[in-house]
Amino acid sequence: MAILLHGQDKILVQGITGNQGRFHTRQMLAYGAKVVGGISPGKAGQQVEGVPVFDTVRQAVEATSATASIVFVPAAFAKDAAFEALENGIRLLVLIPEHVPVQDSIDIVTRARALGAVVIGPNTFGIITPGEETKMGIMPNHIYRRGPVGVVARSGTLSYEIAFSLTQAGLGQSTVVGMGGDPVVGQTFISVLEAFRADDETKAVVMVGEIGGSAEEEAAEYIKDLGKPVVAYLAGRAAPPGKRMGHAGAIIERGRGTLESKEKALSAAGVRVVTMPWEVAPAMQQVLVR
Amino acid sequence: MKQYEYMAKGRLKERGIVVPPGRIADTPQQAAEAVAEIGPSALKAQVLVGGRGKAGGIKFAATAEEARTQAHAILGMDLKGYRVDRLYVEAKLDIERELYVSVTTDRNAKRPLIMASAAGGVEIEDVEDSLIVRRLVDPDVGVLPYLGREVAQAMGLSLPLAREFADLLVRLYDIYREEDAELVEINPLAVVGGHLVAADARLNIDDSGLFRHPELQVVEEGSTLELKVRALGLAYVELDGDIAVMANGAGMAMATLDAIQHYGGRPANFLDAGGGASVEPTAQALAVLVGMKPKAIFINIFGGITRCDDVAQAIAQVRKTQGIPVPLVVRLVGTNEREGVALLEQEGIAAYSEMSSAAKRVVELAGEGR
């Protein structure tokens, strides 16, 4: 079944005529995603990779009945693009841009909650459902296989590393969700775990976390009753306090957000916590056999 | 981006929050003049760390002469790793009580969070949890005076102070929202003559929101090298080890440091070359690493959007233009892996495909490890 994103979902690309939008539209189509329209104000009538371009989301939704949209516009315009999507009936919204102001993210997430829409990101690599050959995101196509492992990650490349190691170990994935590296993002580990819990195809979950915030600690309490095994790898053991490690959200501030506190909480909740990324796949093999 | 105390107070004052009279002083002479004008004052080191008082960064002066002597002692001193270049000379307050109030973002709730306490004057982390009042704010509703009165009540404040606090909280929340603040904090929020005065303040602006605030003075935080590399558009943090590191993606870069440490090595830096960096930026980043004169260099690439052949080309380019005089370990997998590995072979470099063995090897080559 997979979660959140399914094979039949019709997808729009906001910012389709930009370099990134164009490139990833091609990649998404190649993977099998149903990209049915693009938005770029003033460019209606054009085509990108055979996909029709519209001036507005409203026009695109009327023409295609799309319910999902992926946003590639610059960060300063992300709020406008996100609201345009949400107000026009989009219910799965993937926000790729990095450096979206946190106050804008708060507004986006608040509105999405009120409308019952799912927001993934910002500052995310997106979401991919290998079993249904669809994706909304910038992840490489070749590293995933269909299978029983759900993956939820804060970081892109690190999740590629781990997803690929799972694939090589013969452990395919149901859905891989990138929460995003910002302090405020649409999903929480808990919201994604809830979806994995309800999904029959997902037999176990990999969490890829990192320093900063307390999303992992918060998730730990929930995992106690998840009913599916969880393997977690968290990055940032060597990170000093007070320094932002690339992601806006990856910072140990005023004693909060340390790896130690996260690993302790997860271990206490019965999660199999590994300390290096290459230990994830072997650990997953063990918990799946058990 | 953190703001200095005097900048934060400038913003508070603009928004109608009462702050003590104060002057900036960069020299003992200026400090003396400020005290002559203001009267008995606190001389406060302007550095971007908390706990200045305990570390000797705040002194009192009753006269201009005292101010000159005290300023002489503080200016130029090292305060928790920060050099003191500027003082804020501020009227000494006759404080009756010290409260705490802040507005920040609750990452889990994805909402603004008000924190307040009647036990102010110490770092909020050191305040007993039961003494902290917390209220999440619905951003669609915002902060109206009633919420301030409720918080004041929970803090045990009585009228008319509670009403004054409510008014201040509305203004503080406006700063948080409209100035793209990550944190705006008044600590202590002093009670002086029965009224509220912001005795110390912190204001951290969300870097991503800076484009909306061209009026803000830029405050750069970091070493010379950190600032130089960040100017290239790369995420960079200096560490205290001697194995230089480059990886693509923030999570991968963090994991790479962890792997080096795992095998007993000491990473010299965090460098995220970006999720899809092409030849030129990658070569620039590598040139920075070479310039650090590390014991060894580790490049860890999982090519998704990043192409392995681009990375290999960047390595070849840097070898040609400036040379790489220290051991180099490259781990290269993913998009265009075969081309990249072949390119490196021509350079006499055998690329690794596994992160673990590559990390282990670089630690050995740096002469570290167990």
Boltz contact constraints between the chains, C-beta under 6 A:
constraints:
  - contact:
      token1: [A, 99]
      token2: [B, 208]
      max_distance: 6.0
  - contact:
      token1: [A, 101]
      token2: [B, 180]
      max_distance: 6.0
  - contact:
      token1: [A, 101]
      token2: [B, 206]
      max_distance: 6.0
  - contact:
      token1: [A, 101]
      token2: [B, 208]
      max_distance: 6.0
  - contact:
      token1: [A, 101]
      token2: [B, 209]
      max_distance: 6.0
  - contact:
      token1: [A, 102]
      token2: [B, 105]
      max_distance: 6.0
  - contact:
      token1: [A, 102]
      token2: [B, 206]
      max_distance: 6.0
  - contact:
      token1: [A, 103]
      token2: [B, 180]
      max_distance: 6.0
  - contact:
      token1: [A, 106]
      token2: [B, 139]
      max_distance: 6.0
  - contact:
      token1: [A, 109]
      token2: [B, 110]
      max_distance: 6.0
  - contact:
      token1: [A, 110]
      token2: [B, 139]
      max_distance: 6.0
  - contact:
      token1: [A, 140]
      token2: [B, 304]
      max_distance: 6.0
  - contact:
      token1: [A, 155]
      token2: [B, 250]
      max_distance: 6.0
  - contact:
      token1: [A, 155]
      token2: [B, 251]
      max_distance: 6.0
  - contact:
      token1: [A, 156]
      token2: [B, 249]
      max_distance: 6.0
  - contact:
      token1: [A, 156]
      token2: [B, 275]
      max_distance: 6.0
  - contact:
      token1: [A, 157]
      token2: [B, 248]
      max_distance: 6.0
  - contact:
      token1: [A, 157]
      token2: [B, 249]
      max_distance: 6.0
  - contact:
      token1: [A, 157]
      token2: [B, 252]
      max_distance: 6.0
  - contact:
      token1: [A, 157]
      token2: [B, 302]
      max_distance: 6.0
  - contact:
      token1: [A, 158]
      token2: [B, 251]
      max_distance: 6.0
  - contact:
      token1: [A, 158]
      token2: [B, 252]
      max_distance: 6.0
  - contact:
      token1: [A, 158]
      token2: [B, 255]
      max_distance: 6.0
  - contact:
      token1: [A, 160]
      token2: [B, 302]
      max_distance: 6.0
  - contact:
      token1: [A, 160]
      token2: [B, 304]
      max_distance: 6.0
  - contact:
      token1: [A, 161]
      token2: [B, 302]
      max_distance: 6.0
  - contact:
      token1: [A, 181]
      token2: [B, 250]
      max_distance: 6.0
  - contact:
      token1: [A, 183]
      token2: [B, 107]
      max_distance: 6.0
  - contact:
      token1: [A, 184]
      token2: [B, 110]
      max_distance: 6.0
  - contact:
      token1: [A, 213]
      token2: [B, 107]
      max_distance: 6.0
  - contact:
      token1: [A, 218]
      token2: [B, 108]
      max_distance: 6.0
  - contact:
      token1: [A, 235]
      token2: [B, 251]
      max_distance: 6.0
  - contact:
      token1: [A, 235]
      token2: [B, 254]
      max_distance: 6.0
  - contact:
      token1: [A, 235]
      token2: [B, 255]
      max_distance: 6.0
  - contact:
      token1: [A, 236]
      token2: [B, 254]
      max_distance: 6.0
  - contact:
      token1: [A, 237]
      token2: [B, 258]
      max_distance: 6.0
  - contact:
      token1: [A, 238]
      token2: [B, 257]
      max_distance: 6.0
  - contact:
      token1: [A, 238]
      token2: [B, 258]
      max_distance: 6.0
  - contact:
      token1: [A, 238]
      token2: [B, 261]
      max_distance: 6.0
  - contact:
      token1: [A, 238]
      token2: [B, 267]
      max_distance: 6.0
  - contact:
      token1: [A, 243]
      token2: [B, 237]
      max_distance: 6.0
  - contact:
      token1: [A, 245]
      token2: [B, 254]
      max_distance: 6.0
  - contact:
      token1: [A, 245]
      token2: [B, 270]
      max_distance: 6.0
  - contact:
      token1: [A, 246]
      token2: [B, 235]
      max_distance: 6.0
  - contact:
      token1: [A, 246]
      token2: [B, 250]
      max_distance: 6.0
  - contact:
      token1: [A, 246]
      token2: [B, 253]
      max_distance: 6.0
  - contact:
      token1: [A, 246]
      token2: [B, 272]
      max_distance: 6.0
  - contact:
      token1: [A, 247]
      token2: [B, 250]
      max_distance: 6.0
  - contact:
      token1: [A, 254]
      token2: [B, 125]
      max_distance: 6.0
  - contact:
      token1: [A, 255]
      token2: [B, 125]
      max_distance: 6.0
  - contact:
      token1: [A, 276]
      token2: [B, 262]
      max_distance: 6.0
  - contact:
      token1: [A, 277]
      token2: [B, 255]
      max_distance: 6.0
  - contact:
      token1: [A, 278]
      token2: [B, 356]
      max_distance: 6.0
